[in-house]
């Protein structure tokens, strides 16, 4: 099992990458930095929470581990 801190840092780094990608896609489709940025922030907030919960659930699953 990994610590909450490790899970949180992994989630934050992954979501920073996702934020940049989503902002670029949002800008490409709308032509607006404001709209693209808003889309990216909302997506990142949802993604961060979802990923953190997902990681913590899987950290408790013993299936497939060789310990």
Z-matrix of the N, CA and C atoms (Angstrom, degrees):
N
C 1 1.449
C 2 1.533 1 107.27
N 3 1.314 2 116.26 1 142.32
C 4 1.463 3 118.67 2 177.72
C 5 1.521 4 110.00 3 -103.57
N 6 1.318 5 115.30 4 162.21
C 7 1.460 6 120.73 5 -176.82
C 8 1.531 7 111.12 6 -74.24
N 9 1.338 8 114.60 7 160.25
C 10 1.472 9 120.94 8 175.76
C 11 1.520 10 110.23 9 -59.73
N 12 1.322 11 116.68 10 -38.17
C 13 1.466 12 120.77 11 -178.92
C 14 1.521 13 110.66 12 -62.35
N 15 1.347 14 117.13 13 -45.68
C 16 1.462 15 120.76 14 178.90
C 17 1.528 16 110.63 15 -62.25
N 18 1.328 17 116.96 16 -45.98
C 19 1.466 18 120.52 17 178.85
C 20 1.526 19 111.03 18 -60.30
N 21 1.323 20 116.37 19 -41.67
C 22 1.462 21 120.72 20 -178.81
C 23 1.527 22 111.20 21 -66.44
N 24 1.328 23 118.33 22 -44.89
C 25 1.462 24 121.31 23 179.63
C 26 1.522 25 110.62 24 -63.62
N 27 1.336 26 117.56 25 -42.82
C 28 1.464 27 120.71 26 177.15
C 29 1.523 28 110.47 27 -59.36
N 30 1.327 29 116.62 28 -44.29
C 31 1.465 30 121.12 29 -179.44
C 32 1.524 31 111.33 30 -64.85
N 33 1.324 32 117.49 31 -40.85
C 34 1.462 33 120.67 32 -179.11
C 35 1.522 34 110.95 33 -66.05
N 36 1.333 35 117.23 34 -45.86
C 37 1.470 36 120.06 35 179.41
C 38 1.519 37 110.85 36 -61.98
N 39 1.321 38 116.80 37 -45.27
C 40 1.466 39 120.55 38 179.42
C 41 1.528 40 110.50 39 -60.50
N 42 1.319 41 116.98 40 -39.68
C 43 1.457 42 120.36 41 -178.27
C 44 1.523 43 113.02 42 -75.53
N 45 1.307 44 119.03 43 -26.71
C 46 1.468 45 120.61 44 172.98
C 47 1.533 46 109.35 45 -64.76
N 48 1.324 47 115.78 46 -41.93
C 49 1.466 48 119.92 47 176.00
C 50 1.526 49 109.66 48 -61.81
N 51 1.323 50 116.36 49 -46.81
C 52 1.461 51 120.99 50 179.25
C 53 1.519 52 112.64 51 -62.78
N 54 1.332 53 117.38 52 -36.40
C 55 1.459 54 121.79 53 178.30
C 56 1.523 55 110.74 54 -61.60
N 57 1.317 56 116.55 55 -45.13
C 58 1.462 57 120.51 56 179.63
C 59 1.520 58 111.35 57 -64.15
N 60 1.320 59 116.45 58 -43.56
C 61 1.470 60 120.11 59 179.91
C 62 1.527 61 110.64 60 -65.29
N 63 1.320 62 116.83 61 -46.46
C 64 1.469 63 120.51 62 -177.98
C 65 1.520 64 111.66 63 -66.07
N 66 1.328 65 117.79 64 -38.05
C 67 1.465 66 120.34 65 177.27
C 68 1.521 67 110.27 66 -62.84
N 69 1.325 68 116.64 67 -40.50
C 70 1.467 69 120.60 68 178.11
C 71 1.519 70 111.71 69 -64.84
N 72 1.321 71 115.92 70 -44.08
C 73 1.469 72 120.28 71 178.84
C 74 1.531 73 110.12 72 -65.74
N 75 1.331 74 116.76 73 -44.11
C 76 1.464 75 120.56 74 178.84
C 77 1.509 76 111.99 75 -60.28
N 78 1.333 77 116.94 76 -42.37
C 79 1.461 78 120.52 77 177.37
C 80 1.525 79 110.92 78 -65.82
N 81 1.331 80 116.91 79 -42.57
C 82 1.470 81 120.53 80 -179.51
C 83 1.526 82 111.88 81 -60.59
N 84 1.326 83 116.77 82 -37.67
C 85 1.468 84 119.93 83 -177.60
C 86 1.525 85 113.55 84 -84.44
N 87 1.349 86 117.30 85 -30.08
C 88 1.460 87 118.88 86 -175.69
C 89 1.525 88 113.58 87 -106.73
N 90 1.340 89 116.80 88 -22.33
C 91 1.460 90 120.31 89 -176.72
C 92 1.522 91 112.71 90 74.99
N 93 1.318 92 117.05 91 9.22
C 94 1.457 93 121.88 92 -178.01
C 95 1.530 94 109.92 93 -124.09
N 96 1.343 95 115.41 94 126.20
C 97 1.460 96 118.76 95 176.21
C 98 1.517 97 111.06 96 -67.28
N 99 1.319 98 117.59 97 -35.49
C 100 1.464 99 121.18 98 -178.95
C 101 1.526 100 111.51 99 -65.06
N 102 1.326 101 116.77 100 -48.62
C 103 1.465 102 120.61 101 -179.53
C 104 1.526 103 110.35 102 -68.43
N 105 1.326 104 116.64 103 -44.62
C 106 1.457 105 120.37 104 177.87
C 107 1.514 106 111.96 105 -60.94
N 108 1.322 107 116.40 106 -41.15
C 109 1.464 108 120.82 107 178.11
C 110 1.509 109 112.38 108 -66.14
N 111 1.328 110 117.01 109 -41.71
C 112 1.468 111 120.84 110 178.59
C 113 1.528 112 110.64 111 -62.54
N 114 1.327 113 115.65 112 -43.57
C 115 1.467 114 119.91 113 177.08
C 116 1.533 115 110.27 114 -59.65
N 117 1.313 116 115.99 115 -42.65
C 118 1.460 117 121.05 116 -178.02
C 119 1.530 118 111.72 117 -66.01
N 120 1.330 119 117.04 118 -41.95
C 121 1.467 120 120.50 119 -179.12
C 122 1.528 121 110.92 120 -65.81
N 123 1.320 122 116.89 121 -44.15
C 124 1.469 123 120.65 122 178.50
C 125 1.527 124 110.29 123 -62.54
N 126 1.316 125 116.08 124 -46.59
C 127 1.463 126 120.74 125 179.16
C 128 1.532 127 111.16 126 -60.86
N 129 1.314 128 117.06 127 -41.67
C 130 1.455 129 121.41 128 -178.99
C 131 1.524 130 111.84 129 -66.73
N 132 1.312 131 117.36 130 -41.80
C 133 1.468 132 120.57 131 178.94
C 134 1.531 133 111.02 132 -61.96
N 135 1.307 134 116.42 133 -45.35
C 136 1.464 135 120.71 134 178.56
C 137 1.525 136 109.78 135 -65.46
N 138 1.325 137 116.50 136 -44.86
C 139 1.461 138 121.17 137 -179.26
C 140 1.515 139 112.87 138 -63.29
N 141 1.322 140 117.96 139 -40.12
C 142 1.462 141 121.80 140 179.83
C 143 1.522 142 110.56 141 -61.86
N 144 1.300 143 116.43 142 -48.63
C 145 1.471 144 120.05 143 179.87
C 146 1.526 145 111.51 144 -63.28
N 147 1.316 146 116.45 145 -44.87
C 148 1.465 147 121.01 146 -179.60
C 149 1.523 148 111.49 147 -63.07
N 150 1.329 149 116.99 148 -45.00
C 151 1.461 150 121.31 149 -178.09
C 152 1.527 151 110.86 150 -65.61
N 153 1.305 152 117.57 151 -41.46
C 154 1.455 153 120.96 152 -179.53
C 155 1.528 154 110.97 153 -63.33
N 156 1.312 155 116.61 154 -44.64
C 157 1.468 156 120.58 155 177.42
C 158 1.528 157 110.02 156 -63.65
N 159 1.316 158 117.85 157 -44.44
C 160 1.460 159 123.59 158 179.02
C 161 1.533 160 111.07 159 -57.88
N 162 1.328 161 117.33 160 -47.42
C 163 1.468 162 121.80 161 179.50
C 164 1.520 163 111.23 162 -62.00
N 165 1.312 164 117.25 163 -43.13
C 166 1.460 165 120.51 164 -178.16
C 167 1.524 166 111.61 165 -68.19
N 168 1.317 167 117.70 166 -37.75
C 169 1.467 168 120.25 167 176.58
C 170 1.526 169 109.57 168 -63.31
N 171 1.323 170 117.40 169 -48.97
C 172 1.463 171 121.11 170 -178.75
C 173 1.522 172 112.33 171 -65.83
N 174 1.321 173 118.55 172 -25.65
C 175 1.463 174 119.76 173 178.72
C 176 1.524 175 111.35 174 -67.64
N 177 1.316 176 117.53 175 -17.84
C 178 1.467 177 121.76 176 179.81
C 179 1.536 178 112.49 177 -97.17
N 180 1.311 179 118.01 178 -8.65
C 181 1.465 180 121.48 179 -179.69
C 182 1.529 181 108.44 180 -83.62
N 183 1.310 182 116.29 181 125.22
C 184 1.464 183 120.73 182 -177.89
C 185 1.523 184 112.82 183 -88.46
N 186 1.291 185 117.73 184 -16.16
C 187 1.454 186 121.83 185 -176.99
C 188 1.530 187 111.15 186 -57.21
N 189 1.314 188 115.90 187 133.10
C 190 1.460 189 121.07 188 175.75
C 191 1.522 190 115.21 189 82.27
N 192 1.303 191 117.66 190 1.97
C 193 1.466 192 120.71 191 179.37
C 194 1.526 193 109.73 192 -93.50
N 195 1.294 194 114.88 193 142.90
C 196 1.459 195 120.57 194 174.73
C 197 1.521 196 107.80 195 -116.56
N 198 1.324 197 115.23 196 92.08
C 199 1.464 198 119.71 197 -177.63
C 200 1.504 199 109.55 198 -116.73
